[in-house]
Structures are given as C-alpha cells and as structure tokens.
Amino acid sequence: METTSRTAAESAVGDSPDPDAPGSPETGAETGAPDAGQAAAARRTAEAYAGASFSWYALDEAFTGPRRLMQIAAEPDGAVQHGSIGHGDEPSIRSEAGTAEKERFAVVITVAASPLRRTDDGTGVLEATTASSAAWLAGSGLLAHTWPAQLDHSLRDDWLDQQTEAAFELADDLHGPEWSALSLPVDGEPTPFHYRESEFGWVLAGSAAGGVHIGAYGRGMSAFGLGFSAVDDLAPYA
C-alpha cells in the first residue's frame, strides 16, 4: 500500500494513554493542582499545527459543538505529515457500562499528499501518501479509542494488534467489498469518499483538492450529512 510508514502512523494515532497509568487524566484530576506543563504542551501543539505546509481540515460550520487539536506527526526533518482535529466529546478508552453508547464524537485527519521520496540524508525512503494513508490512520485511530466492555485488560493489547492489522489490510483495498461510496462536501464541493462502519464506529477516507487526503472516524455521530472545510483560524481549536 502506498501510505505513510506504519511505524509513524502507530506512534501518531496509536498512543492512547493507559487509563491505569500514573499521570493519566483521571489521576491528574484527583490532585486538583494546575498543570503548567499541560498549558505549555498545548501551546507547542498549536505552534506545530500552525507550521504545517498544507491546510488543515475539520467539520464545516454546520457543526456547532466543541473542537480541539489532538495529535500531530512529523517527518525526521520536522516537516508535518498529518494531524487530527477532534469534534464533540473527547473519546474515552475504557469502555465502561453504557459509556461508548453515550459518546458523540468525530475526528478529522488531514494527511499531506506526498510522492515516494528519499529522506534528506539519503539513507531511507518515505512512501507516498494516498487516500489509503488517511483510511489507515482513521481506522487505527478509532481502534485506539475502543475497549470492548467484555475484553479483559490483559487481552486488550493482543486484540488491538489483531484489529489494527485488519484495519491496515482494509485500508489497502479501498475498492473492496468492505467499503461503500459516499459523497460529502469539501469546501462546498461534492467529493467522493470511501466509507465503512463496524460495531465500534465508522471510518471514511478520500482525497481533496489542495494537496491533502482526508480521513475521519467517529462514534455516536452519523457520518452521513457531514461536511468538511479548510481551517482558516486555529485559535478556536487550541
């Protein structure tokens, strides 16, 4: 598959925090102490998004709920590869009784369109990016925020590895039977997307004008009727 390297993709969207780990959001909330480090990290994230050479995409103005910057990934030379913007609820990881059914969120991933190319130092090759890249990132992103209620803690890593491998194979065949065609507006223009859904949520991916590929995943919000537009101002997201 012509896509970003799986190593880069996994480090960007597969690093969901361990809900039992010290310093997790739950643990920090118990202390009640303000965290200057979090504010500094948020500022660095906003600066990194602003430094991208391509336009970021998000849900258009029809969505009136909360928005946030999520994660970003860069090449070894510092050039931004892709990143994600969240809408609605913050996705949970541990699936407690009834939690997943109540969540309503959509995450939009923007991937810079890039050809097959060598690294700056000439020692490696960076693969081309396509709509499959966006599909892979969206599929693995949804899985990173999924924990089936019946799944024991000790088994989740194995389950996640198996499901992530399946997501990679699905992204490699966007014209296969698991995907259906869906047309959604991008900057007001009808744009074809590949769409699939499962018990965990939905995933879609396509290519837009302006040198980007768009992927998205969500749960509790229907993908039908969504629209995407370029982000003119990152301030409301920071």
C-alpha positions as CSV (number, residue, x, y, z in Angstrom):
1,M,0.0,0.0,0.0
2,E,1.2,3.5,-0.8
3,T,0.9,5.1,2.6
4,T,2.8,6.6,5.4
5,S,5.1,4.2,7.2
6,R,3.2,2.1,9.7
7,T,5.7,3.0,12.4
8,A,5.0,6.7,12.0
9,A,1.3,6.1,11.9
10,E,1.2,3.9,15.0
11,S,3.2,6.5,17.0
12,A,0.9,9.2,16.0
13,V,-2.6,7.7,16.5
14,G,-1.9,4.5,18.4
15,D,-0.5,6.1,21.5
16,S,-3.8,6.1,23.5
17,P,-2.9,6.6,27.2
18,D,-3.2,3.8,29.6
19,P,-6.1,4.6,31.9
20,D,-4.4,2.9,34.8
21,A,-1.1,4.7,34.3
22,P,0.2,7.3,36.7
23,G,-0.4,10.8,35.4
24,S,-3.4,9.8,33.3
25,P,-6.2,12.4,33.1
26,E,-8.0,10.5,35.9
27,T,-5.0,10.6,38.2
28,G,-4.3,14.3,37.5
29,A,-7.9,15.2,38.2
30,E,-7.6,13.8,41.7
31,T,-4.8,16.2,42.7
32,G,-6.7,19.3,41.7
33,A,-3.4,21.1,41.0
34,P,-3.0,23.2,37.9
35,D,-0.5,21.8,35.5
36,A,1.6,24.4,33.8
37,G,3.2,21.6,31.7
38,Q,-0.1,20.9,30.1
39,A,-0.5,24.5,29.1
40,A,3.0,24.6,27.6
41,A,2.3,21.4,25.7
42,A,-0.9,22.8,24.3
43,R,1.0,25.9,23.1
44,R,3.6,23.8,21.4
45,T,0.9,21.7,19.8
46,A,-0.8,24.8,18.4
47,E,2.5,26.1,17.1
48,A,3.2,22.7,15.4
49,Y,-0.1,22.8,13.6
50,A,0.5,26.3,12.5
51,G,3.8,25.3,11.0
52,A,2.3,22.8,8.6
53,S,2.8,23.5,4.9
54,F,-0.8,22.4,4.0
55,S,-4.3,23.3,5.0
56,W,-5.9,21.5,7.9
57,Y,-9.5,20.3,7.5
58,A,-12.3,20.0,10.1
59,L,-16.0,19.7,10.1
60,D,-17.7,22.7,8.5
61,E,-19.7,25.4,10.2
62,A,-22.8,23.1,10.4
63,F,-21.1,21.5,13.4
64,T,-21.5,23.9,16.4
65,G,-20.1,21.7,19.2
66,P,-16.6,21.8,20.8
67,R,-13.5,21.4,18.7
68,R,-9.9,20.6,19.7
69,L,-6.4,19.9,18.3
70,M,-5.4,16.3,19.0
71,Q,-2.2,14.8,17.6
72,I,0.3,15.6,15.0
73,A,3.1,13.6,13.3
74,A,6.2,14.9,11.5
75,E,8.9,13.5,9.3
76,P,12.5,13.2,10.6
77,D,13.3,16.6,9.1
78,G,10.5,18.2,11.1
79,A,8.0,18.6,8.2
80,V,4.5,17.9,9.3
81,Q,3.0,14.7,7.8
82,H,-0.5,14.6,9.3
83,G,-2.6,15.5,12.3
84,S,-6.1,15.2,13.7
85,I,-8.8,17.6,15.0
86,G,-11.5,16.4,17.3
87,H,-15.2,17.4,17.4
88,G,-17.7,16.7,20.1
89,D,-17.0,14.5,23.1
90,E,-13.4,13.5,24.0
91,P,-13.2,9.8,23.1
92,S,-12.9,7.6,26.1
93,I,-10.7,4.5,26.1
94,R,-12.0,2.2,28.8
95,S,-15.5,1.1,27.8
96,E,-17.4,1.1,31.0
97,A,-21.1,0.2,31.0
98,G,-23.0,2.5,28.7
99,T,-20.1,4.9,28.1
100,A,-19.5,4.0,24.4
101,E,-23.2,4.3,23.6
102,K,-23.3,7.9,25.0
103,E,-20.2,9.2,23.3
104,R,-20.7,11.5,20.3
105,F,-17.5,12.4,18.5
106,A,-15.9,12.8,15.1
107,V,-12.2,13.1,14.4
108,V,-10.9,14.6,11.2
109,I,-7.4,13.6,10.0
110,T,-5.5,15.7,7.4
111,V,-2.6,14.0,5.5
112,A,-0.2,15.9,3.3
113,A,-0.2,14.5,-0.2
114,S,3.4,13.4,-0.9
115,P,5.2,11.3,-3.6
116,L,7.6,8.5,-3.0
117,R,10.8,10.2,-2.0
118,R,14.1,9.7,-0.2
119,T,14.9,11.1,3.2
120,D,17.1,14.2,3.3
121,D,20.1,12.2,4.4
122,G,19.6,9.7,1.6
123,T,19.6,6.7,3.9
124,G,15.9,5.8,3.6
125,V,12.7,6.1,1.6
126,L,9.5,7.8,2.6
127,E,6.5,6.2,1.0
128,A,3.9,8.1,-1.0
129,T,0.7,9.1,0.7
130,T,-2.8,8.4,-0.7
131,A,-6.4,8.1,0.5
132,S,-5.3,4.7,1.8
133,S,-3.0,6.5,4.2
134,A,-5.9,8.5,5.6
135,A,-8.0,5.3,5.8
136,W,-5.3,3.5,7.8
137,L,-4.8,6.4,10.2
138,A,-8.6,6.8,10.7
139,G,-9.1,3.1,11.2
140,S,-6.3,2.7,13.7
141,G,-7.4,6.0,15.4
142,L,-10.9,4.6,16.1
143,L,-9.4,1.4,17.5
144,A,-7.1,3.3,19.8
145,H,-10.2,4.8,21.4
146,T,-12.0,1.5,21.6
147,W,-12.1,-1.0,24.5
148,P,-14.9,-3.6,24.2
149,A,-16.6,-3.9,27.5
150,Q,-16.2,-7.7,27.7
151,L,-12.5,-7.6,27.0
152,D,-10.1,-8.2,29.9
153,H,-7.2,-5.7,30.5
154,S,-4.6,-8.4,29.9
155,L,-6.1,-9.2,26.5
156,R,-6.5,-5.7,25.0
157,D,-3.0,-5.4,23.6
158,D,-3.5,-8.7,21.6
159,W,-6.9,-7.6,20.5
160,L,-5.6,-4.2,19.4
161,D,-2.8,-5.7,17.4
162,Q,-5.1,-8.0,15.6
163,Q,-7.7,-5.3,14.8
164,T,-5.0,-2.9,13.8
165,E,-3.6,-5.4,11.3
166,A,-7.1,-5.9,9.9
167,A,-7.5,-2.1,9.6
168,F,-4.3,-1.9,7.6
169,E,-5.4,-4.6,5.2
170,L,-8.8,-2.9,4.8
171,A,-7.1,0.4,4.0
172,D,-5.0,-1.3,1.4
173,D,-8.2,-2.2,-0.6
174,L,-10.5,0.8,-0.7
175,H,-12.4,-0.6,-3.6
176,G,-13.1,-3.9,-1.8
177,P,-16.5,-5.1,-0.5
178,E,-16.0,-3.7,3.0
179,W,-16.2,-0.2,1.7
180,S,-19.1,1.8,0.2
181,A,-19.1,5.0,-1.7
182,L,-20.1,8.2,0.0
183,S,-20.2,11.8,-1.4
184,L,-19.6,14.6,1.1
185,P,-18.9,18.3,0.6
186,V,-15.3,19.5,1.0
187,D,-15.1,23.3,0.9
188,G,-18.6,23.1,-0.6
189,E,-17.7,20.8,-3.5
190,P,-19.1,17.2,-3.6
191,T,-16.2,14.9,-3.0
192,P,-16.1,11.1,-3.2
193,F,-15.2,9.1,0.0
194,H,-14.7,5.5,0.9
195,Y,-16.8,4.6,3.9
196,R,-17.2,1.6,6.3
197,E,-18.7,1.1,9.7
198,S,-18.5,-1.5,12.4
199,E,-19.7,-2.1,15.9
200,F,-17.0,0.3,17.1
201,G,-17.9,3.2,14.9
202,W,-17.3,4.4,11.4
203,V,-14.3,5.3,9.2
204,L,-14.1,7.3,5.9
205,A,-11.3,8.5,3.7
206,G,-10.8,10.4,0.4
207,S,-8.7,12.9,-1.4
208,A,-9.3,16.6,-1.6
209,A,-8.0,19.5,-3.7
210,G,-5.1,21.4,-2.3
211,G,-2.7,18.5,-1.9
212,V,-4.3,16.7,1.0
213,H,-6.0,13.4,1.9
214,I,-8.8,13.5,4.4
215,G,-9.7,10.7,6.8
216,A,-12.3,10.7,9.6
217,Y,-13.7,8.4,12.3
218,G,-16.4,8.7,14.8
219,R,-18.9,7.2,17.1
220,G,-22.4,8.3,18.1
221,M,-22.5,10.9,15.3
222,S,-23.6,9.9,11.8
223,A,-21.1,10.4,9.0
224,F,-24.0,11.0,6.6
225,G,-24.5,14.7,6.2
226,L,-21.1,15.7,7.4
227,G,-19.2,18.4,5.5
228,F,-15.5,19.4,5.7
229,S,-13.8,22.7,5.2
230,A,-10.3,24.2,5.5
231,V,-9.4,25.7,8.8
232,D,-8.8,29.4,8.4
233,D,-8.0,30.1,12.1
234,L,-6.6,27.6,14.6
235,A,-7.2,29.8,17.6
236,P,-10.7,28.3,18.4
237,Y,-9.2,24.8,18.4
238,A,-6.3,25.5,20.7
